[in-house]
Amino acid sequence: MNSKKNNAIGVFDSGIGGLTVLEKLIEMFPNENFVYVADQGHCPYGTKTAKEIGDRVEKVSRYLYQQDVKAIVIACNTASLHIDRARAVVDIDVLSVIYPTCDRAASLTRNGKVAVIATIATINSNTYQNLLTEKGKTPVALACSEFVDFVETHSLDDPGMDKLVADKFKEFQDTSFDTLIHGCTHFSLLEKSMRKCLPDGIRYVACGQPTGESLRKLLAEKDLLTDRNTAGSVKIYTTGGVQNAENTMKWFTAQHEPVQHVDID
């Protein structure tokens, strides 16, 4: 038996957006333990330099590794661009949300046009655009870093959300796409507003489900799926303020231990 199979799974994001991925992972792996880090003390990542983002990826990954996790899920598209920095400091598997999410969108599109909304850093990297082009699809990209700031500082019933999304989506040069990738884990929290200003029939692809399927395959191959038959624990840490985290994650309804502050430098 693999001695690490009952260890926790590490998950992190620049803030609370990655909880959209964690929520799906808890649903898919109810017996697994999870340790989640919201790096809110250094959020947002999407407007930082590549070096700054890579440094945070390395430090948070090292912290999770010290918690004896058996695998790490980077529940952040911007941080996933620097997955090599994480892999350089740990000797466990590290998963990106980008590749499984892109694969899912490419398999769903009917007309071949896929919109990608993400942070400035993710859009400027051209990672999604290049992957979609390699798959014979036509990407339509839009940088929406301001969505991250909104989610991190407002409740989801804030009346300004609809206007923020509607105004931003006026910048789309082409709206004939039939599939949209939430290329930032924060963005699926704004999907209700997006549906109000985009045509009906668009398929929205969030990172959680495809990433969870990729994780399941990996853990099964490595004999790392837990053999517990009781509900797993969920620990949530923030490098920012606990009160702010709790105020902006009220939509997250999965059972978890009280949010704790942690310094990761």
RALINMO-V590171 format. One record per residue. N is the residue number from 1. PSI is psi as a letter, one per 20 degrees, with the letter a starting at -180 (none if undefined). NEAR is the number of other ideal C-beta (glycine too) atoms within 12 Angstrom. D_FIRST is the distance of its C-alpha to the first C-alpha in whole Angstrom. Layout:
BEGIN
n;psi;near;d_first
N;PSI;NEAR;D_FIRST
N;PSI;NEAR;D_FIRST
END
This chain:
BEGIN
n;psi;near;d_first
1;q;10;0
2;p;18;4
3;i;11;6
4;j;24;9
5;h;22;8
6;j;25;11
7;r;29;13
8;r;38;16
9;p;47;18
10;p;42;21
11;p;52;24
12;q;54;28
13;r;52;31
14;h;46;35
15;c;46;35
16;i;49;35
17;h;54;35
18;i;52;31
19;h;45;31
20;h;43;32
21;g;50;28
22;g;46;26
23;g;36;28
24;h;34;27
25;g;42;23
26;h;33;23
27;g;23;25
28;h;28;22
29;m;36;19
30;i;23;21
31;i;24;17
32;q;37;16
33;q;33;18
34;q;46;21
35;o;37;23
36;p;51;26
37;p;51;29
38;o;51;32
39;l;45;34
40;h;43;37
41;i;27;39
42;k;32;39
43;q;41;39
44;q;41;41
45;h;47;39
46;i;44;41
47;j;25;44
48;r;29;43
49;r;17;43
50;h;23;40
51;g;14;40
52;g;24;40
53;g;37;37
54;h;28;35
55;g;25;35
56;g;41;34
57;g;42;31
58;g;31;30
59;g;30;31
60;h;51;29
61;g;42;26
62;g;28;26
63;g;29;26
64;h;39;23
65;h;31;21
66;i;20;22
67;j;28;21
68;k;20;17
69;q;37;17
70;i;36;14
71;q;44;17
72;p;48;21
73;o;52;23
74;n;52;27
75;l;51;28
76;p;56;32
77;g;53;33
78;g;51;36
79;h;55;33
80;h;48;31
81;h;38;34
82;k;37;32
83;h;31;29
84;h;19;29
85;h;28;30
86;g;38;27
87;h;24;25
88;i;17;27
89;j;24;26
90;q;29;22
91;k;16;19
92;r;30;17
93;p;28;18
94;p;38;22
95;q;41;23
96;q;39;27
97;i;53;28
98;g;42;31
99;g;29;30
100;h;35;29
101;g;49;32
102;g;39;34
103;g;28;33
104;g;32;33
105;g;41;36
106;h;30;37
107;h;21;36
108;h;28;38
109;q;32;42
110;h;17;44
111;j;19;47
112;i;22;45
113;p;30;46
114;p;42;43
115;q;42;44
116;o;44;42
117;p;46;42
118;a;46;41
119;r;44;42
120;g;30;44
121;g;37;42
122;g;49;40
123;g;31;43
124;h;24;44
125;h;27;41
126;j;21;42
127;g;32;38
128;g;47;38
129;g;28;42
130;g;20;41
131;g;31;38
132;g;36;40
133;g;21;42
134;h;16;40
135;j;23;39
136;j;14;43
137;r;30;43
138;o;24;46
139;q;35;45
140;o;35;47
141;q;34;46
142;p;37;47
143;p;30;46
144;l;41;46
145;h;34;44
146;h;30;47
147;h;40;45
148;g;43;42
149;g;27;44
150;g;32;46
151;h;49;42
152;i;39;41
153;i;26;45
154;q;27;46
155;q;20;45
156;i;29;44
157;j;14;47
158;p;20;50
159;i;11;53
160;i;21;53
161;g;28;49
162;g;22;51
163;g;18;54
164;g;28;51
165;g;32;50
166;g;19;53
167;g;18;55
168;g;25;52
169;i;31;51
170;i;15;55
171;i;20;54
172;p;27;52
173;h;15;54
174;p;17;53
175;k;19;52
176;j;21;51
177;q;35;48
178;i;27;46
179;p;37;42
180;p;44;42
181;p;51;39
182;n;48;38
183;j;51;37
184;p;55;37
185;i;54;34
186;h;49;37
187;h;49;39
188;i;37;38
189;i;39;39
190;j;41;43
191;h;28;42
192;g;19;45
193;h;31;48
194;g;33;47
195;h;20;47
196;h;18;51
197;j;25;52
198;q;30;50
199;q;19;51
200;q;11;50
201;i;16;47
202;p;32;45
203;p;27;41
204;p;36;40
205;o;38;36
206;r;38;34
207;h;51;31
208;g;38;28
209;g;28;28
210;h;33;27
211;h;45;25
212;h;35;23
213;h;25;23
214;g;33;22
215;g;41;19
216;g;27;18
217;g;19;18
218;g;26;16
219;h;33;13
220;g;17;13
221;h;14;13
222;j;19;11
223;l;16;8
224;j;28;9
225;p;29;11
226;q;29;11
227;j;17;10
228;q;17;13
229;j;11;16
230;r;12;19
231;p;18;21
232;r;30;19
233;q;25;22
234;o;32;24
235;p;28;25
236;p;39;28
237;q;34;30
238;q;38;33
239;j;32;35
240;b;32;38
241;p;22;40
242;g;21;38
243;g;14;41
244;g;25;42
245;g;36;38
246;h;24;38
247;h;23;42
248;i;34;41
249;k;36;37
250;h;18;39
251;i;23;38
252;o;29;34
253;i;13;33
254;q;29;30
255;p;18;29
256;q;28;28
257;r;17;29
258;p;16;32
259;p;30;33
260;q;21;33
261;q;22;35
262;q;29;33
263;p;16;35
264;n;28;33
265;none;14;35
END
